[in-house]
Amino acid sequence: ITPFGSWSYDFSEDDARMLLAACPKGAILVSHSPPQGAVDRGSSGRSLGSVAVRETVLTKKPALVVCGHIHQSAGQSTTLGESVVINAGPGGILWDLLME
């Protein structure tokens, strides 16, 4: 899901919404695209994330969302609803998970 055209074989928001419907509540969600409004600011400062991913995060409440795609937001983390959202970026990250 990207606003940059179809050259990268992206899903449409509708396709993503359909695929994300199977995400179990409380899961760990790994998505190339970040949710709209969370760790998704490009070099222009514009929000470039996915509406479908955002809707899924807010309704399914995954424990953790790991995404990338927007390199300018690499290494950033935030919360969206009850979920922690991390943009791992192109280099990846090491993250300690404490499961209670």
PDB file as gemmi writes it, atoms N, CA and C in Angstrom:
CRYST1    1.000    1.000    1.000  90.00  90.00  90.00 P 1                      
ATOM      1  N   ILE A   1       0.868  -1.155   0.000  1.00  0.00           N  
ATOM      2  CA  ILE A   1       0.000   0.000   0.000  1.00  0.00           C  
ATOM      3  C   ILE A   1       0.916   1.219   0.000  1.00  0.00           C  
ATOM      4  N   THR A   2       0.850   1.981  -1.043  1.00  0.00           N  
ATOM      5  CA  THR A   2       1.724   3.146  -1.123  1.00  0.00           C  
ATOM      6  C   THR A   2       1.115   4.204  -2.022  1.00  0.00           C  
ATOM      7  N   PRO A   3       1.398   5.454  -1.756  1.00  0.00           N  
ATOM      8  CA  PRO A   3       0.909   6.513  -2.637  1.00  0.00           C  
ATOM      9  C   PRO A   3       1.838   6.760  -3.819  1.00  0.00           C  
ATOM     10  N   PHE A   4       2.773   5.862  -4.078  1.00  0.00           N  
ATOM     11  CA  PHE A   4       3.794   6.101  -5.089  1.00  0.00           C  
ATOM     12  C   PHE A   4       3.522   5.406  -6.417  1.00  0.00           C  
ATOM     13  N   GLY A   5       2.321   4.906  -6.656  1.00  0.00           N  
ATOM     14  CA  GLY A   5       2.015   4.260  -7.927  1.00  0.00           C  
ATOM     15  C   GLY A   5       2.040   2.748  -7.823  1.00  0.00           C  
ATOM     16  N   SER A   6       1.872   2.082  -8.961  1.00  0.00           N  
ATOM     17  CA  SER A   6       1.724   0.619  -8.969  1.00  0.00           C  
ATOM     18  C   SER A   6       3.013  -0.112  -9.333  1.00  0.00           C  
ATOM     19  N   TRP A   7       4.124   0.566  -9.459  1.00  0.00           N  
ATOM     20  CA  TRP A   7       5.364  -0.063  -9.898  1.00  0.00           C  
ATOM     21  C   TRP A   7       5.905  -1.083  -8.908  1.00  0.00           C  
ATOM     22  N   SER A   8       5.500  -1.015  -7.649  1.00  0.00           N  
ATOM     23  CA  SER A   8       6.072  -1.908  -6.639  1.00  0.00           C  
ATOM     24  C   SER A   8       5.131  -3.038  -6.229  1.00  0.00           C  
ATOM     25  N   TYR A   9       4.121  -3.310  -7.053  1.00  0.00           N  
ATOM     26  CA  TYR A   9       3.206  -4.437  -6.828  1.00  0.00           C  
ATOM     27  C   TYR A   9       2.482  -4.349  -5.494  1.00  0.00           C  
ATOM     28  N   ASP A  10       2.059  -3.169  -5.130  1.00  0.00           N  
ATOM     29  CA  ASP A  10       1.372  -2.959  -3.862  1.00  0.00           C  
ATOM     30  C   ASP A  10      -0.075  -3.411  -3.918  1.00  0.00           C  
ATOM     31  N   PHE A  11      -0.626  -3.688  -2.740  1.00  0.00           N  
ATOM     32  CA  PHE A  11      -2.053  -3.941  -2.603  1.00  0.00           C  
ATOM     33  C   PHE A  11      -2.796  -2.615  -2.587  1.00  0.00           C  
ATOM     34  N   SER A  12      -4.039  -2.651  -2.999  1.00  0.00           N  
ATOM     35  CA  SER A  12      -4.901  -1.485  -2.796  1.00  0.00           C  
ATOM     36  C   SER A  12      -5.333  -1.486  -1.327  1.00  0.00           C  
ATOM     37  N   GLU A  13      -5.872  -0.371  -0.867  1.00  0.00           N  
ATOM     38  CA  GLU A  13      -6.386  -0.315   0.511  1.00  0.00           C  
ATOM     39  C   GLU A  13      -7.483  -1.364   0.707  1.00  0.00           C  
ATOM     40  N   ASP A  14      -8.335  -1.567  -0.300  1.00  0.00           N  
ATOM     41  CA  ASP A  14      -9.403  -2.570  -0.184  1.00  0.00           C  
ATOM     42  C   ASP A  14      -8.830  -3.980  -0.091  1.00  0.00           C  
ATOM     43  N   ASP A  15      -7.809  -4.287  -0.918  1.00  0.00           N  
ATOM     44  CA  ASP A  15      -7.168  -5.605  -0.844  1.00  0.00           C  
ATOM     45  C   ASP A  15      -6.526  -5.813   0.528  1.00  0.00           C  
ATOM     46  N   ALA A  16      -5.839  -4.794   1.016  1.00  0.00           N  
ATOM     47  CA  ALA A  16      -5.192  -4.894   2.329  1.00  0.00           C  
ATOM     48  C   ALA A  16      -6.226  -5.104   3.427  1.00  0.00           C  
ATOM     49  N   ARG A  17      -7.315  -4.372   3.362  1.00  0.00           N  
ATOM     50  CA  ARG A  17      -8.386  -4.499   4.361  1.00  0.00           C  
ATOM     51  C   ARG A  17      -8.915  -5.938   4.389  1.00  0.00           C  
ATOM     52  N   MET A  18      -9.107  -6.519   3.204  1.00  0.00           N  
ATOM     53  CA  MET A  18      -9.610  -7.888   3.110  1.00  0.00           C  
ATOM     54  C   MET A  18      -8.601  -8.872   3.717  1.00  0.00           C  
ATOM     55  N   LEU A  19      -7.328  -8.721   3.396  1.00  0.00           N  
ATOM     56  CA  LEU A  19      -6.305  -9.623   3.921  1.00  0.00           C  
ATOM     57  C   LEU A  19      -6.102  -9.453   5.428  1.00  0.00           C  
ATOM     58  N   LEU A  20      -6.173  -8.225   5.903  1.00  0.00           N  
ATOM     59  CA  LEU A  20      -5.966  -7.955   7.327  1.00  0.00           C  
ATOM     60  C   LEU A  20      -7.148  -8.377   8.199  1.00  0.00           C  
ATOM     61  N   ALA A  21      -8.287  -8.657   7.594  1.00  0.00           N  
ATOM     62  CA  ALA A  21      -9.464  -9.088   8.360  1.00  0.00           C  
ATOM     63  C   ALA A  21      -9.181 -10.366   9.151  1.00  0.00           C  
ATOM     64  N   ALA A  22      -8.246 -11.176   8.681  1.00  0.00           N  
ATOM     65  CA  ALA A  22      -7.917 -12.437   9.355  1.00  0.00           C  
ATOM     66  C   ALA A  22      -6.948 -12.254  10.525  1.00  0.00           C  
ATOM     67  N   CYS A  23      -6.475 -11.049  10.761  1.00  0.00           N  
ATOM     68  CA  CYS A  23      -5.535 -10.802  11.861  1.00  0.00           C  
ATOM     69  C   CYS A  23      -6.231 -11.067  13.195  1.00  0.00           C  
ATOM     70  N   PRO A  24      -5.701 -11.993  14.006  1.00  0.00           N  
ATOM     71  CA  PRO A  24      -6.329 -12.261  15.300  1.00  0.00           C  
ATOM     72  C   PRO A  24      -6.135 -11.092  16.268  1.00  0.00           C  
ATOM     73  N   LYS A  25      -7.087 -10.902  17.149  1.00  0.00           N  
ATOM     74  CA  LYS A  25      -6.961  -9.858  18.176  1.00  0.00           C  
ATOM     75  C   LYS A  25      -5.749 -10.159  19.049  1.00  0.00           C  
ATOM     76  N   GLY A  26      -5.001  -9.105  19.388  1.00  0.00           N  
ATOM     77  CA  GLY A  26      -3.854  -9.249  20.275  1.00  0.00           C  
ATOM     78  C   GLY A  26      -2.612  -9.845  19.639  1.00  0.00           C  
ATOM     79  N   ALA A  27      -2.609 -10.043  18.333  1.00  0.00           N  
ATOM     80  CA  ALA A  27      -1.485 -10.664  17.628  1.00  0.00           C  
ATOM     81  C   ALA A  27      -0.289  -9.721  17.552  1.00  0.00           C  
ATOM     82  N   ILE A  28       0.791 -10.204  16.995  1.00  0.00           N  
ATOM     83  CA  ILE A  28       1.893  -9.353  16.559  1.00  0.00           C  
ATOM     84  C   ILE A  28       1.715  -9.198  15.060  1.00  0.00           C  
ATOM     85  N   LEU A  29       1.541  -7.964  14.610  1.00  0.00           N  
ATOM     86  CA  LEU A  29       1.277  -7.673  13.204  1.00  0.00           C  
ATOM     87  C   LEU A  29       2.550  -7.147  12.555  1.00  0.00           C  
ATOM     88  N   VAL A  30       2.988  -7.816  11.497  1.00  0.00           N  
ATOM     89  CA  VAL A  30       4.135  -7.370  10.714  1.00  0.00           C  
ATOM     90  C   VAL A  30       3.605  -6.927   9.361  1.00  0.00           C  
ATOM     91  N   SER A  31       3.834  -5.670   9.034  1.00  0.00           N  
ATOM     92  CA  SER A  31       3.306  -5.085   7.802  1.00  0.00           C  
ATOM     93  C   SER A  31       4.376  -4.215   7.163  1.00  0.00           C  
ATOM     94  N   HIS A  32       4.528  -4.327   5.868  1.00  0.00           N  
ATOM     95  CA  HIS A  32       5.488  -3.443   5.197  1.00  0.00           C  
ATOM     96  C   HIS A  32       5.075  -1.985   5.397  1.00  0.00           C  
ATOM     97  N   SER A  33       3.805  -1.693   5.189  1.00  0.00           N  
ATOM     98  CA  SER A  33       3.311  -0.319   5.353  1.00  0.00           C  
ATOM     99  C   SER A  33       2.959  -0.034   6.803  1.00  0.00           C  
ATOM    100  N   PRO A  34       3.291   1.146   7.294  1.00  0.00           N  
ATOM    101  CA  PRO A  34       2.861   1.538   8.631  1.00  0.00           C  
ATOM    102  C   PRO A  34       1.401   1.973   8.620  1.00  0.00           C  
ATOM    103  N   PRO A  35       0.777   2.014   9.790  1.00  0.00           N  
ATOM    104  CA  PRO A  35      -0.574   2.567   9.859  1.00  0.00           C  
ATOM    105  C   PRO A  35      -0.537   4.074   9.614  1.00  0.00           C  
ATOM    106  N   GLN A  36      -1.550   4.579   8.960  1.00  0.00           N  
ATOM    107  CA  GLN A  36      -1.613   6.021   8.709  1.00  0.00           C  
ATOM    108  C   GLN A  36      -1.549   6.781  10.027  1.00  0.00           C  
ATOM    109  N   GLY A  37      -0.679   7.779  10.085  1.00  0.00           N  
ATOM    110  CA  GLY A  37      -0.572   8.628  11.264  1.00  0.00           C  
ATOM    111  C   GLY A  37       0.374   8.128  12.335  1.00  0.00           C  
ATOM    112  N   ALA A  38       1.076   7.031  12.092  1.00  0.00           N  
ATOM    113  CA  ALA A  38       2.008   6.486  13.087  1.00  0.00           C  
ATOM    114  C   ALA A  38       3.304   6.082  12.389  1.00  0.00           C  
ATOM    115  N   VAL A  39       4.413   6.638  12.782  1.00  0.00           N  
ATOM    116  CA  VAL A  39       5.746   6.362  12.225  1.00  0.00           C  
ATOM    117  C   VAL A  39       5.731   6.288  10.696  1.00  0.00           C  
ATOM    118  N   ASP A  40       5.028   7.235  10.077  1.00  0.00           N  
ATOM    119  CA  ASP A  40       4.823   7.175   8.625  1.00  0.00           C  
ATOM    120  C   ASP A  40       5.095   8.490   7.902  1.00  0.00           C  
ATOM    121  N   ARG A  41       5.874   9.379   8.505  1.00  0.00           N  
ATOM    122  CA  ARG A  41       6.137  10.685   7.881  1.00  0.00           C  
ATOM    123  C   ARG A  41       7.295  10.576   6.897  1.00  0.00           C  
ATOM    124  N   GLY A  42       7.032  10.973   5.654  1.00  0.00           N  
ATOM    125  CA  GLY A  42       8.070  11.001   4.633  1.00  0.00           C  
ATOM    126  C   GLY A  42       8.901  12.265   4.739  1.00  0.00           C  
ATOM    127  N   SER A  43       9.801  12.459   3.803  1.00  0.00           N  
ATOM    128  CA  SER A  43      10.697  13.619   3.844  1.00  0.00           C  
ATOM    129  C   SER A  43       9.952  14.942   3.725  1.00  0.00           C  
ATOM    130  N   SER A  44       8.756  14.915   3.136  1.00  0.00           N  
ATOM    131  CA  SER A  44       7.948  16.138   3.026  1.00  0.00           C  
ATOM    132  C   SER A  44       7.176  16.430   4.307  1.00  0.00           C  
ATOM    133  N   GLY A  45       7.183  15.471   5.244  1.00  0.00           N  
ATOM    134  CA  GLY A  45       6.404  15.613   6.473  1.00  0.00           C  
ATOM    135  C   GLY A  45       4.996  15.075   6.347  1.00  0.00           C  
ATOM    136  N   ARG A  46       4.652  14.622   5.150  1.00  0.00           N  
ATOM    137  CA  ARG A  46       3.311  14.096   4.891  1.00  0.00           C  
ATOM    138  C   ARG A  46       3.159  12.679   5.448  1.00  0.00           C  
ATOM    139  N   SER A  47       1.979  12.370   5.977  1.00  0.00           N  
ATOM    140  CA  SER A  47       1.649  11.032   6.461  1.00  0.00           C  
ATOM    141  C   SER A  47       1.433  10.125   5.251  1.00  0.00           C  
ATOM    142  N   LEU A  48       2.196   9.012   5.179  1.00  0.00           N  
ATOM    143  CA  LEU A  48       2.154   8.134   4.013  1.00  0.00           C  
ATOM    144  C   LEU A  48       1.674   6.725   4.342  1.00  0.00           C  
ATOM    145  N   GLY A  49       1.175   6.504   5.545  1.00  0.00           N  
ATOM    146  CA  GLY A  49       0.770   5.169   5.968  1.00  0.00           C  
ATOM    147  C   GLY A  49      -0.560   4.729   5.397  1.00  0.00           C  
ATOM    148  N   SER A  50      -0.927   3.515   5.720  1.00  0.00           N  
ATOM    149  CA  SER A  50      -2.130   2.866   5.205  1.00  0.00           C  
ATOM    150  C   SER A  50      -3.328   3.053   6.132  1.00  0.00           C  
ATOM    151  N   VAL A  51      -4.441   3.449   5.541  1.00  0.00           N  
ATOM    152  CA  VAL A  51      -5.700   3.557   6.283  1.00  0.00           C  
ATOM    153  C   VAL A  51      -6.154   2.169   6.734  1.00  0.00           C  
ATOM    154  N   ALA A  52      -6.014   1.165   5.870  1.00  0.00           N  
ATOM    155  CA  ALA A  52      -6.444  -0.198   6.206  1.00  0.00           C  
ATOM    156  C   ALA A  52      -5.638  -0.762   7.374  1.00  0.00           C  
ATOM    157  N   VAL A  53      -4.336  -0.510   7.394  1.00  0.00           N  
ATOM    158  CA  VAL A  53      -3.511  -0.976   8.517  1.00  0.00           C  
ATOM    159  C   VAL A  53      -3.928  -0.243   9.789  1.00  0.00           C  
ATOM    160  N   ARG A  54      -4.170   1.060   9.695  1.00  0.00           N  
ATOM    161  CA  ARG A  54      -4.620   1.830  10.866  1.00  0.00           C  
ATOM    162  C   ARG A  54      -5.928   1.264  11.422  1.00  0.00           C  
ATOM    163  N   GLU A  55      -6.907   1.016  10.549  1.00  0.00           N  
ATOM    164  CA  GLU A  55      -8.197   0.461  10.985  1.00  0.00           C  
ATOM    165  C   GLU A  55      -7.998  -0.879  11.685  1.00  0.00           C  
ATOM    166  N   THR A  56      -7.120  -1.711  11.134  1.00  0.00           N  
ATOM    167  CA  THR A  56      -6.856  -3.025  11.725  1.00  0.00           C  
ATOM    168  C   THR A  56      -6.234  -2.883  13.107  1.00  0.00           C  
ATOM    169  N   VAL A  57      -5.272  -1.983  13.248  1.00  0.00           N  
ATOM    170  CA  VAL A  57      -4.622  -1.773  14.549  1.00  0.00           C  
ATOM    171  C   VAL A  57      -5.649  -1.310  15.581  1.00  0.00           C  
ATOM    172  N   LEU A  58      -6.513  -0.397  15.201  1.00  0.00           N  
ATOM    173  CA  LEU A  58      -7.486   0.139  16.159  1.00  0.00           C  
ATOM    174  C   LEU A  58      -8.585  -0.858  16.513  1.00  0.00           C  
ATOM    175  N   THR A  59      -8.935  -1.759  15.599  1.00  0.00           N  
ATOM    176  CA  THR A  59     -10.004  -2.720  15.894  1.00  0.00           C  
ATOM    177  C   THR A  59      -9.488  -4.046  16.447  1.00  0.00           C  
ATOM    178  N   LYS A  60      -8.359  -4.527  15.952  1.00  0.00           N  
ATOM    179  CA  LYS A  60      -7.824  -5.827  16.386  1.00  0.00           C  
ATOM    180  C   LYS A  60      -6.859  -5.704  17.565  1.00  0.00           C  
ATOM    181  N   LYS A  61      -6.378  -4.487  17.818  1.00  0.00           N  
ATOM    182  CA  LYS A  61      -5.507  -4.205  18.966  1.00  0.00           C  
ATOM    183  C   LYS A  61      -4.325  -5.169  19.085  1.00  0.00           C  
ATOM    184  N   PRO A  62      -3.494  -5.270  18.040  1.00  0.00           N  
ATOM    185  CA  PRO A  62      -2.323  -6.139  18.166  1.00  0.00           C  
ATOM    186  C   PRO A  62      -1.414  -5.655  19.297  1.00  0.00           C  
ATOM    187  N   ALA A  63      -0.744  -6.594  19.941  1.00  0.00           N  
ATOM    188  CA  ALA A  63       0.171  -6.233  21.027  1.00  0.00           C  
ATOM    189  C   ALA A  63       1.341  -5.417  20.487  1.00  0.00           C  
ATOM    190  N   LEU A  64       1.750  -5.711  19.261  1.00  0.00           N  
ATOM    191  CA  LEU A  64       2.900  -5.060  18.649  1.00  0.00           C  
ATOM    192  C   LEU A  64       2.685  -4.997  17.147  1.00  0.00           C  
ATOM    193  N   VAL A  65       3.040  -3.862  16.546  1.00  0.00           N  
ATOM    194  CA  VAL A  65       3.009  -3.693  15.092  1.00  0.00           C  
ATOM    195  C   VAL A  65       4.421  -3.328  14.658  1.00  0.00           C  
ATOM    196  N   VAL A  66       4.998  -4.130  13.767  1.00  0.00           N  
ATOM    197  CA  VAL A  66       6.322  -3.853  13.222  1.00  0.00           C  
ATOM    198  C   VAL A  66       6.152  -3.575  11.737  1.00  0.00           C  
ATOM    199  N   CYS A  67       6.636  -2.426  11.308  1.00  0.00           N  
ATOM    200  CA  CYS A  67       6.486  -2.032   9.909  1.00  0.00           C  
ATOM    201  C   CYS A  67       7.794  -1.428   9.419  1.00  0.00           C  
ATOM    202  N   GLY A  68       7.774  -0.943   8.200  1.00  0.00           N  
ATOM    203  CA  GLY A  68       8.939  -0.301   7.597  1.00  0.00           C  
ATOM    204  C   GLY A  68       8.460   0.673   6.549  1.00  0.00           C  
ATOM    205  N   HIS A  69       8.920   0.513   5.339  1.00  0.00           N  
ATOM    206  CA  HIS A  69       8.472   1.221   4.142  1.00  0.00           C  
ATOM    207  C   HIS A  69       8.854   2.692   4.112  1.00  0.00           C  
ATOM    208  N   ILE A  70       8.559   3.442   5.138  1.00  0.00           N  
ATOM    209  CA  ILE A  70       8.863   4.870   5.149  1.00  0.00           C  
ATOM    210  C   ILE A  70      10.222   5.058   5.833  1.00  0.00           C  
ATOM    211  N   HIS A  71      11.272   5.125   5.031  1.00  0.00           N  
ATOM    212  CA  HIS A  71      12.632   5.143   5.562  1.00  0.00           C  
ATOM    213  C   HIS A  71      12.910   6.346   6.452  1.00  0.00           C  
ATOM    214  N   GLN A  72      12.259   7.466   6.187  1.00  0.00           N  
ATOM    215  CA  GLN A  72      12.496   8.668   6.990  1.00  0.00           C  
ATOM    216  C   GLN A  72      12.027   8.506   8.435  1.00  0.00           C  
ATOM    217  N   SER A  73      11.148   7.546   8.691  1.00  0.00           N  
ATOM    218  CA  SER A  73      10.649   7.292  10.048  1.00  0.00           C  
ATOM    219  C   SER A  73      11.300   6.067  10.681  1.00  0.00           C  
ATOM    220  N   ALA A  74      12.350   5.557  10.054  1.00  0.00           N  
ATOM    221  CA  ALA A  74      13.036   4.361  10.555  1.00  0.00           C  
ATOM    222  C   ALA A  74      13.520   4.574  11.982  1.00  0.00           C  
ATOM    223  N   GLY A  75      13.325   3.554  12.811  1.00  0.00           N  
ATOM    224  CA  GLY A  75      13.770   3.593  14.194  1.00  0.00           C  
ATOM    225  C   GLY A  75      12.807   4.276  15.148  1.00  0.00           C  
ATOM    226  N   GLN A  76      11.740   4.843  14.629  1.00  0.00           N  
ATOM    227  CA  GLN A  76      10.763   5.517  15.489  1.00  0.00           C  
ATOM    228  C   GLN A  76       9.743   4.522  16.022  1.00  0.00           C  
ATOM    229  N   SER A  77       9.191   4.835  17.175  1.00  0.00           N  
ATOM    230  CA  SER A  77       8.113   4.025  17.743  1.00  0.00           C  
ATOM    231  C   SER A  77       7.088   4.952  18.381  1.00  0.00           C  
ATOM    232  N   THR A  78       5.880   4.452  18.499  1.00  0.00           N  
ATOM    233  CA  THR A  78       4.782   5.210  19.091  1.00  0.00           C  
ATOM    234  C   THR A  78       3.712   4.218  19.525  1.00  0.00           C  
ATOM    235  N   THR A  79       2.643   4.716  20.061  1.00  0.00           N  
ATOM    236  CA  THR A  79       1.477   3.877  20.319  1.00  0.00           C  
ATOM    237  C   THR A  79       0.325   4.384  19.465  1.00  0.00           C  
ATOM    238  N   LEU A  80      -0.506   3.455  19.062  1.00  0.00           N  
ATOM    239  CA  LEU A  80      -1.730   3.755  18.329  1.00  0.00           C  
ATOM    240  C   LEU A  80      -2.825   2.950  19.006  1.00  0.00           C  
ATOM    241  N   GLY A  81      -3.748   3.634  19.648  1.00  0.00           N  
ATOM    242  CA  GLY A  81      -4.714   2.928  20.481  1.00  0.00           C  
ATOM    243  C   GLY A  81      -3.961   2.225  21.595  1.00  0.00           C  
ATOM    244  N   GLU A  82      -4.135   0.913  21.688  1.00  0.00           N  
ATOM    245  CA  GLU A  82      -3.462   0.116  22.716  1.00  0.00           C  
ATOM    246  C   GLU A  82      -2.207  -0.582  22.199  1.00  0.00           C  
ATOM    247  N   SER A  83      -1.838  -0.326  20.951  1.00  0.00           N  
ATOM    248  CA  SER A  83      -0.748  -1.063  20.306  1.00  0.00           C  
ATOM    249  C   SER A  83       0.533  -0.246  20.209  1.00  0.00           C  
ATOM    250  N   VAL A  84       1.656  -0.904  20.439  1.00  0.00           N  
ATOM    251  CA  VAL A  84       2.969  -0.311  20.194  1.00  0.00           C  
ATOM    252  C   VAL A  84       3.273  -0.502  18.712  1.00  0.00           C  
ATOM    253  N   VAL A  85       3.696   0.576  18.042  1.00  0.00           N  
ATOM    254  CA  VAL A  85       4.016   0.534  16.610  1.00  0.00           C  
ATOM    255  C   VAL A  85       5.479   0.935  16.441  1.00  0.00           C  
ATOM    256  N   ILE A  86       6.247   0.095  15.753  1.00  0.00           N  
ATOM    257  CA  ILE A  86       7.675   0.325  15.540  1.00  0.00           C  
ATOM    258  C   ILE A  86       7.959   0.302  14.042  1.00  0.00           C  
ATOM    259  N   ASN A  87       8.648   1.331  13.551  1.00  0.00           N  
ATOM    260  CA  ASN A  87       9.123   1.327  12.170  1.00  0.00           C  
ATOM    261  C   ASN A  87      10.562   0.827  12.201  1.00  0.00           C  
ATOM    262  N   ALA A  88      10.759  -0.409  11.785  1.00  0.00           N  
ATOM    263  CA  ALA A  88      12.089  -1.021  11.823  1.00  0.00           C  
ATOM    264  C   ALA A  88      13.013  -0.447  10.756  1.00  0.00           C  
ATOM    265  N   GLY A  89      12.451   0.118   9.702  1.00  0.00           N  
ATOM    266  CA  GLY A  89      13.256   0.722   8.649  1.00  0.00           C  
ATOM    267  C   GLY A  89      14.036  -0.300   7.845  1.00  0.00           C  
ATOM    268  N   PRO A  90      14.849   0.173   6.900  1.00  0.00           N  
ATOM    269  CA  PRO A  90      15.564  -0.740   6.009  1.00  0.00           C  
ATOM    270  C   PRO A  90      16.686  -1.515   6.693  1.00  0.00           C  
ATOM    271  N   GLY A  91      17.191  -1.011   7.803  1.00  0.00           N  
ATOM    272  CA  GLY A  91      18.285  -1.693   8.494  1.00  0.00           C  
ATOM    273  C   GLY A  91      17.828  -2.666   9.557  1.00  0.00           C  
ATOM    274  N   GLY A  92      16.535  -2.648   9.892  1.00  0.00           N  
ATOM    275  CA  GLY A  92      16.023  -3.495  10.957  1.00  0.00           C  
ATOM    276  C   GLY A  92      16.395  -2.939  12.323  1.00  0.00           C  
ATOM    277  N   ILE A  93      15.903  -3.579  13.359  1.00  0.00           N  
ATOM    278  CA  ILE A  93      16.194  -3.162  14.728  1.00  0.00           C  
ATOM    279  C   ILE A  93      16.271  -4.390  15.618  1.00  0.00           C  
ATOM    280  N   LEU A  94      16.911  -4.230  16.743  1.00  0.00           N  
ATOM    281  CA  LEU A  94      16.864  -5.240  17.797  1.00  0.00           C  
ATOM    282  C   LEU A  94      15.946  -4.691  18.871  1.00  0.00           C  
ATOM    283  N   TRP A  95      14.995  -5.494  19.301  1.00  0.00           N  
ATOM    284  CA  TRP A  95      14.006  -5.036  20.267  1.00  0.00           C  
ATOM    285  C   TRP A  95      13.807  -6.127  21.298  1.00  0.00           C  
ATOM    286  N   ASP A  96      13.964  -5.790  22.562  1.00  0.00           N  
ATOM    287  CA  ASP A  96      13.716  -6.755  23.632  1.00  0.00           C  
ATOM    288  C   ASP A  96      12.228  -6.792  23.926  1.00  0.00           C  
ATOM    289  N   LEU A  97      11.647  -7.975  23.843  1.00  0.00           N  
ATOM    290  CA  LEU A  97      10.234  -8.152  24.158  1.00  0.00           C  
ATOM    291  C   LEU A  97      10.111  -8.818  25.510  1.00  0.00           C  
ATOM    292  N   LEU A  98       9.392  -8.194  26.392  1.00  0.00           N  
ATOM    293  CA  LEU A  98       9.113  -8.780  27.692  1.00  0.00           C  
ATOM    294  C   LEU A  98       7.666  -9.237  27.679  1.00  0.00           C  
ATOM    295  N   MET A  99       7.458 -10.523  27.688  1.00  0.00           N  
ATOM    296  CA  MET A  99       6.106 -11.079  27.654  1.00  0.00           C  
ATOM    297  C   MET A  99       5.706 -11.438  29.076  1.00  0.00           C  
ATOM    298  N   GLU A 100       4.578 -10.899  29.512  1.00  0.00           N  
ATOM    299  CA  GLU A 100       4.102 -11.187  30.861  1.00  0.00           C  
ATOM    300  C   GLU A 100       3.041 -12.248  30.828  1.00  0.00           C  
TER     301      GLU A 100                                                      
END                                                                             
